[in-house]
Amino acid sequence: MIKFFQWIYTIYSALIFIILMILLGLFMVIPSLISERGDRISFFFIRLWAGTWSFLSGIRYQVEGLEYIDRTQPYIFIFNHRSFVDAPVIPMAIPQTLKALGKMELSKIPVFGWIVGRFAIWVDRTSTESRRISLEKLVEILSKGKSVVVAPEGTRNDSSEILLPFHKGAFRLSIESQIPILPMAVIGADRIMKRGSILLRPGKIRIYFSEALQPPHPSPTAVDEYTAKCRNRLEAMLLAHEED
């Protein structure tokens, strides 16, 4: 009986998600097409979409550590990816306009892929050429003073491990551009949509930011050491706050 009501809730939440995206989609996209400064207007509507959907679905957010974010400074945000619900978490938590690195498969979702594609860089993780092109695009975005957000695990973590092994591209990019890494721990999203399930449930997602990690100067060991340092920081944040 509980699962029956969860199916009803999931269908309701999915319909709200789609309706809001259709209603607000043009307001999200058009300002960014007119001007780069239009991103601020676009993100107002993106947050309106994410916030309204979350409210109507009974999903709440608790964000801590915003004092570590200098809104005039670009960052490479990294986060732990445990749930598809992470998508609305990003605009709700990060108080900047930014671009996200996303899996190419998401671009094929009708409407969603077209809208989100304006604010994402799609990458085919099986293709070396696609990864190279995506990094070039990230460099261009950072050079304009805009932040980017990356899930360094490369895919959703459906395992029992705290974190999957990190891909090194974001950390290499941080060292080359000297843009700091800012870790973001997302806790509770995998309770709203459990691993291996498409069913949703209401609940609270907690997001914690830490002080940014400044990149080292280039050296033969810099990328490996910096990757490990950032991973250790994010893992420590997750272990500390999951016990709260």
Residue pairs with C-beta under 8 A, 6 or more apart in sequence:
3 199
6 199
6 200
6 201
7 199
9 200
9 201
9 202
10 198
10 199
10 200
12 57
13 53
13 56
13 57
13 200
14 200
16 53
16 56
16 57
17 53
17 57
18 111
20 49
20 52
20 53
21 49
21 111
21 112
21 115
22 111
24 45
24 48
24 49
25 111
25 114
25 115
27 41
27 42
27 45
28 42
28 45
28 46
28 49
28 115
28 118
28 119
29 42
29 114
29 115
29 118
30 38
31 38
31 39
31 40
31 41
31 42
31 45
32 38
32 39
32 42
32 118
32 119
33 118
36 144
39 97
39 119
39 146
40 97
42 97
42 118
42 119
43 91
43 97
46 91
46 119
47 91
47 92
49 88
50 88
50 91
50 92
51 92
53 59
53 88
54 60
54 61
54 88
54 92
57 200
57 202
58 202
58 203
59 85
59 88
59 192
59 202
59 203
59 204
59 205
60 203
60 204
60 205
61 89
61 92
61 93
61 204
61 205
61 206
61 207
62 204
62 205
62 206
62 207
63 92
63 93
63 206
63 207
63 209
64 206
64 207
64 208
64 209
65 208
65 209
65 210
66 95
66 209
68 182
68 209
68 210
68 211
68 212
69 75
69 94
69 95
69 96
69 182
69 209
71 95
71 96
73 180
74 142
74 145
74 146
74 147
74 148
74 179
75 96
75 147
75 179
75 180
75 181
75 182
75 212
76 142
76 147
76 148
76 149
76 150
76 170
76 173
76 174
76 179
76 180
76 181
76 182
77 94
77 98
77 147
77 148
77 149
77 150
77 181
77 182
77 183
77 184
78 149
78 150
78 151
78 152
78 170
78 181
78 182
78 183
78 184
78 230
78 234
79 86
79 90
79 149
79 151
79 183
79 184
79 185
79 186
79 234
80 151
80 153
80 157
80 162
80 163
80 185
80 186
80 234
80 238
81 151
81 153
81 155
81 156
81 157
81 186
82 156
82 157
82 186
82 189
82 190
82 195
83 156
83 189
83 190
83 192
83 193
83 195
84 156
84 193
85 189
85 192
85 193
85 200
85 205
86 151
86 186
86 189
87 116
89 186
89 189
89 205
89 207
90 98
90 100
90 149
92 207
93 184
93 186
93 207
93 209
94 147
94 149
94 184
96 146
96 147
97 146
97 147
98 119
98 146
98 147
98 148
98 149
99 119
99 120
99 121
99 138
99 141
99 146
99 147
99 148
99 149
100 119
100 120
100 121
100 148
100 149
100 150
101 120
101 121
101 123
101 134
101 138
101 148
101 149
101 150
101 151
101 170
102 116
102 120
102 121
102 122
102 123
103 122
103 123
103 125
103 155
104 122
104 123
104 124
104 125
104 130
106 112
106 113
106 116
106 120
106 122
107 113
107 116
107 117
107 120
107 122
121 134
121 137
121 138
121 141
121 148
122 134
123 130
123 131
123 133
123 134
124 130
124 131
125 131
125 154
125 155
131 169
135 169
135 173
138 148
138 173
139 173
139 176
139 177
141 148
142 148
142 173
142 177
142 179
143 177
149 184
150 169
150 170
152 166
152 167
152 170
152 171
152 227
152 230
152 231
153 163
153 164
153 165
153 166
153 167
154 164
154 167
155 164
157 163
157 164
158 195
158 196
162 235
162 238
162 239
163 231
163 234
163 235
163 238
166 227
166 230
166 231
168 223
168 224
168 227
170 181
171 181
171 215
171 223
171 226
171 227
171 230
172 223
173 179
174 180
174 181
174 215
174 226
175 215
175 216
175 217
175 218
175 222
175 223
175 226
176 218
177 215
178 215
179 215
180 212
180 213
180 214
180 215
181 212
181 213
181 215
181 226
181 230
182 209
182 210
182 212
182 213
183 209
183 210
183 213
183 230
183 233
183 234
183 237
184 207
184 208
184 209
185 207
185 208
185 210
185 234
185 237
185 238
185 241
186 205
186 206
186 207
187 205
187 206
187 207
187 208
187 238
187 241
187 242
188 203
188 204
188 205
188 206
189 205
191 201
191 203
192 200
192 201
192 202
192 203
192 205
193 199
193 200
193 201
206 241
206 244
208 237
208 241
210 233
210 237
213 226
213 229
213 230
213 233
215 222
215 226
216 222
216 225
216 226
